[in-house]
């Protein structure tokens, strides 16, 4: 029986990486004879947001790296070094005790030392982000040349670690091309655990967006676009769902005269119900690792409108068949694409039907069998 250790980090709050990892682990627990282990590092004793199968053995080292985000820079440097030393010691001891066949890292802090742990396991890394903005050091109070130098050093260290992995898994072919230094790459996209039988009716005058309230997700650009949309369709509503500071974006929308036309909601546990109530899905991200929410929404028959940002949307949406891709960051063209689908019910239904059919390629069993094939291939190395 193959032993596999997944290094997850935290499961405390809703986010794309934790959702994908927990779903993946649960599928393997239910459909394989692997002996599965999970390593956590954040806030032992706190309730998890995501359910994990009882078949999975787990440990929480309670290192709490997330605390670093609340510290001033001088304190963060010292605290990080201390936490990292403790984490390396605990993880090394754990892997030497478990002696797994495969250890999977989601490229958290352990990627800096995991290849040096002599537990005999094959090391696999999976990245949930695209390279474009990954490990970019950008402090506005530092000169540009310092930021660039730190970024080069930081990314260089990462590349050295990734070269030593048995496999490095990226989410898209677009991102695969962004790692020319590596020859151990494999492309496996995210999967859709749920492929609902229901199909959205596409009759409600509602557009939906889903994601964390952050600069990355581009909701500021989306609200600007909606100001143009509302001039043509004042009776349509944009609903945004996600964790984070929703009030900041609601204030922005209200200040632009969009009160009642843009509604910024907290996350909900029944997001598929919200998809089914909507008629178009819009993704306004500046960058993505994959864009799973786009695939989720399209799987219930919503036509997708998305920036062609790096990386993922261009591989999920087939432009002119199941949705519309527009140049990344173009507020005007995003508005035009939304208006086009809002104006044309027949086109909406045509794209929506194609979207539901096309998302079958991300069905979880098909994607997870790619992982099983990869794990089985490691025995032959």
N, C-alpha and C positions, 0 to 999 in steps of 0.2 A: 504494500500500500504506500503510495507516494505521499510524503509530507510536504506541505506548502505553507510557508509563513507569509502573510500579507502585512506589511507595515503601513498602517492607515493614518496614524496621527490622532485625529479627533473625529467624533461623531456627534458633537454637541449641538450644532446649529445646521440649518438647511443650507447646503451648497452643492454645486454640481459634482465636485470630486468625491465627496463623501457619499452622495447618492449613487454614483456609478460604482464605487468600490464596494459598498454594502450590497448592492444588487448583484454584483459579480460574485462575491463571496457566497451569498445565499444560493445562487444558481448552482455553483459548484458543490455546495453542501447537499443540495437536493438531487443532483443528477450525476454525481461521480462518487467513486469510493476514496477520493483523496482525504487524507487526514489534515484538516485545516486549522491553522493558528492565525491569530490576529494580534498585532502589537499596537497599542495606543500610547499616547504620551501626555494627553491633556486632561486635567481635573478629574482625577480618580474619585469615584463616588457620585459624580453628577449624572443625571439621567441622559441617555442617548436620544437623539432625535430620530435616528434610524434603527430599525429592528435588525438584529443579527440572529441567524439560526442558532438554536441550542446545540447543534452539532459542532459548532466552532469553538475551539478553546482559545481563550484570550488572556492578555495581561495588560495592565496599564502601569507604566513606569512613573506617572505623575510628575513628569519633568516640567510641563507647562511652558512650552515655548511661546504660546500665545501672549503670555505676560509681557514679552519683549516689546510688543506693539504699543504698550502704554508707558514705556520708559523713555526718558531723555537719552540722547545719543551716548553720552559718556557712561551712563549706568548700563545701557544696553550692551555695550561692548564687553564690559566685565562680566555681566550676568550671562551673556550668550556663551562666552568661553567656559564658564563654570557649568552651565547646563549641558553644553555639548560634551564636555569630559564625562559627566555623569551618565549621559545618554549612551555614549560609546561603551562605557564599562557595562552598563545594564544590558544593552542589546547584545554585546559580545558574549556575556555570560549566558544569556537566554538562548542564543543560537547554538552555542557550544553544548548546552544541555539538551535542547530539542533535536539537534542534528537533522535539520530538514533537508529534503532533496532539492528544493527550490525556495529561494527567498525573493519576494517581489517588493520592490521599493517604488513608492509614488513620487520619488525625487524630492523628498523632504530632507531634513538635515543629515540623515544617515548616508545619503549618496556620497558624502565627502570621505567616508571611511569604510563603507560596507564591503568593498572589495578586499579589504585587508583582514577581514574576520575569517579565520581558518576553520570554519565549521564544515567545510566540504560541500556546501550547497551551491548550485548554480544560481547566479545572481541575474535577476531580470529587473529592468527599470521601465516604468511606464509614465509618460508625461501627459498631463491633462491640460496643458497650455501650448500655444504655438511659440516658436522661438522669437518671434518679432519683438516682443516686449519682455521676454523671460530673462531674469537676472540683469535688468537694465538699471544701473545705479544712476540716479538723477536727483541730486540735492540742489535746490535752487540757490542755496547760500554758498555753494562751492563753485569755483571756476569750471568752465566747460571741460578744459583739458584734464582736470582732476577727475571729474565724473567719467570721462572716456577711459582714462587710465584704469580706474577702479573696475569699470565694466569689463575691459579687456582681461584684467587679472581674474575677475570673478568667473567670467564665462570660460576662460582658458582652463581654470581648475575643474570646472564642470565637464568640459570636453575630455580632459584626461581621465576623469572618473567614468564617463560614459563609454569610452573606448574599452575599458576593462570588463564591462558587463558581458554576459553571455548573449543577451538580447536586449535591445532598446526599442520599445514599442511606442510609436507615434500614432496619432488619431487620423491623420489625413495624408494623402499623397502630396498635397501642397506643402505641408510642413516637413515631410520627408526630404524634400529638396532643399530645405533650409539647414540641413545638417550634413553638408558635403564632406566633413572630416571623418564621418563614421561609416563603417561598412558592416555593422551588426544591426541594422535597422529592420524593423518589421512594421507594417501598417495594419492596425486593427482598429476600426472605428468603435465608437460607443454604440451600445445596443438599446433597443426599446423593450423593456420588460413587459410593457402593456401595449397591445395593439387592439384597441377597442373595436367591437363589432359596430357600435353606433357611428353614424356619420353626421356631422354638423349640418343643420338645415340651411345655413348661410342666409337667413332672412332677417336676423336681428341687426340693427344698425349699430353694431359694436365691433371695434377693432381691439385686439388684445396684444399686450407685450408682457414678457415675464423675465425677471432677472434681478440680480442684486442692484440696489440703488448705489451706483458707483460710476466714476468717470468712464471706465471700460465699457459699460453697457450703453452709453450714449443716449440716455433718456433726455438729456438737455437738448440734443440734436432732434430727437423725436418730437419733443414738445414744440420746438421751433417749426418743425415740419407740420405739426398739427394745426398751428396757427394759420398756415396756408390752406390746409384741408378744410378747416372750419369755415372759411370764407365761402367755399362751395357747398359744404355739407354741414350746416350748423346743427342738424338734428342727429348727427352721428356722435358716438362717445368713444373715447380712447380709455381703456382700462389697463393699468399697469399693476402687476403683482410681483412682490419680492421682498426680501429682507433688507434692512438698512434704514437710512434716513429718508423715509418717504415724504416727510413734511417739507423737506428742502425743495423737492421737485414739485410738490403740490403748491407751495408758495410761488414758485417760478411760473407755473401754469396759471394760477389765479392772477398773478401780476400782469400776465399777458392777455387778460380778459377771457380766459378759458375755464373759469369756474363752472363746474357741472358738465364740461365737455371733455376734460381730462381728469380722471380719478385715479389717484395713487394709493393703492391698497397694500396692506401687509401681506406676507405669504399665506397661502391657504393649503390645507392638506388635500383638498379635492380639486386640484387644478384642472383635471380633465373635464369636470363639469363646467368650468369657466370656458375652456376651449369650445365645448359643444354649444355654448350660448353665444359664441362670437361668429363673425363672418370673414374675418381676415386676421392673420397673424403677422406682426411686424417685428423685425429684429434690427436694431439700430446700433449695434455694438461697434466700437472702434477696432476691436480685435476679439477673437474667440480661440478657444482650444479646439472646439468642434461645433458647438451650437446646438446642444441636445434639445433645448426647449423648442427650437425651430422644427426639428424632426418630430417631436412629440405632437405639436399642434397640427402639423401636416398629416400625421397618422390618423387623425379624426376627420380629415377632409377639409382642413382650412388651407386656402391658398396662402403661400408665404411671400411676403415682401421683405427683402433684406438688403442691407449693404453688402457688397462683395468684399468684405473685410477679410484679412488673414485671421484664422484659417478655418475652413469648414463650410460656411454657407454656400460657396460655389460648388461644393461636392454634394450638398444636400438638395439644393434647389436646381432644377433644370429650367433655366430661364426660358420663358415663353411656352412652357409645357405644364408645369405645376406651380409656378410662381413667377416673381419678377425680381431680378437682381439689378441693383443700381450702384454706381460708383461709390466707393466708401467715402463717407463724410458729406455727400451731396444732399443737403437738406431739401433743395428744390426738387430734385429728381425723386427723392423718397416720397415727397408729397404728391408728385405727379403720378407715381405708381399706385399709391393708395387711392387717389381719386379715380384712376382708371378702373380699378376693381370695384370701387363703390358705385361708380356710374353704370357698370355693366354686369347685371345679375347673371346673364348667360355665361360670360367669361369666368366669373367667380365660380360657378358650378363646374364648368369645364376644368379649370385648374384644380379645384378642390377634389374632384373625382380622381384626377391623375395623381394628386398628392397622396391620397390615401393608398392608392395602388403602389406608388413608387416607394413609399416608406416601408413596405414589406421587406425590403432588402436589409433593414436594420433589426429584424426580429431577433430577439435575444438568443434562441437556440442556435441560429446560424452563426451569429457573432461569437458566442461562447465556444462553439466547436472549433473556431479558429484558435482560441486560447488553449483548448485541450490539445490540439495538434501541436502548438508551439511547445507546451509543457512536455508532451511525449517525445518531441524531437530532441529535447535536451539530454535525454538518456543516452543518445547516440554520440554525444560530443566527447 
